[in-house]
Amino acid sequence: MDPLRRRLKIYLLIFLSVIIFGTVGFMVLEDLSLPDALYFNIVTFATVGYGDIHPTTLYGKIFSAVIIILGVGTFLGVIANATEMMLSRREKQVRFEKLNMVIGVFFSELGTKLLKTFAGYDAGIRRIHSHVVITGAWTERDFVNVSSALKTYDYDIDISRIDFDHLKDMLLQQREMLVRLLENPVLLEHESFTDLLRAVFHLTEELSFREKLKELPDTDRKHLAGDVKRAYTLLLGRWVEYMHYLKGNYPYLFSLAMRTNPFDSSSSAVITK
């Protein structure tokens, strides 16, 4: 549980206990009915003064002083923690928006093109094609279903389809962007996307250390195919999450993302109807 939420619950529990304790105490010490004792108790720890009723016994006065100390302290604690929680939620929302802006830059500059390239290496892409051609009619259930389907999908990378030279050129052109993204402190809060960046950057490094990619032995090609599969697996999962986010928050960005879907061979940014 969130520490702020847990602390607020503790203060609320104490606050409720003070109300119950004070109400029962005033019923006993001041011989008041339940409604009057509750009213008396609230007036006491709210420190608004006694305009109509007031403690008439010595023990009642002492008890009132105790309730004021307990009630004011607890009430202020509830207010302070509730305010802190609201500010924390607002701060988290701002960070979340900034994070998704960074993710959007990644997909605009590299992610979508890279996903289309990886899909061309996938020998079994037809098995999930219907799941990843996202449309405006998709519901929450559709996104849940595709996420479940991807968890059991076998990303079948066909080594013979991989154009390592083309892949190397694509990644090296965006190497500086990948470095800047990895340096962005906001991404530390999104572990899965950070893992994706590391996987893509690792693939970039592996390819950059090899000069004659067409002359690589089969063992090394298999190793590189494994790096491609890792990046492809993480990339597709994050892409679905990002599309889900766009649909719920930015319809105009979602519209463009649908029209440039890397899995739809007929996709086009140009609107014809």
Secondary structure, DSSP 8 states (H G I E B T S, - for coil): --HHHHHHHHHHHHHHHHHHHHHHHHHHHS---HHHHHHHHHHHHTT---SS----SHHHHHHHHHHHHHHHHHHHHHHHHHHHHHHHHHHHHHHHHHHHHHHHHHIIIIIHHHHHHHHHHBTTGGGTHHHH---TT--HHHHHHHHHHHHS----B-GGG--HHHHHHHHHHTHHHHHHHHH-GGGGG-HHHHHHHHHHHHHHHHHHT-S-GGG--HHHHHHHHHHHHHHHHHHHHHHHHHHHHHHHH-HHHHHHHHHT-TT-TT--SS---
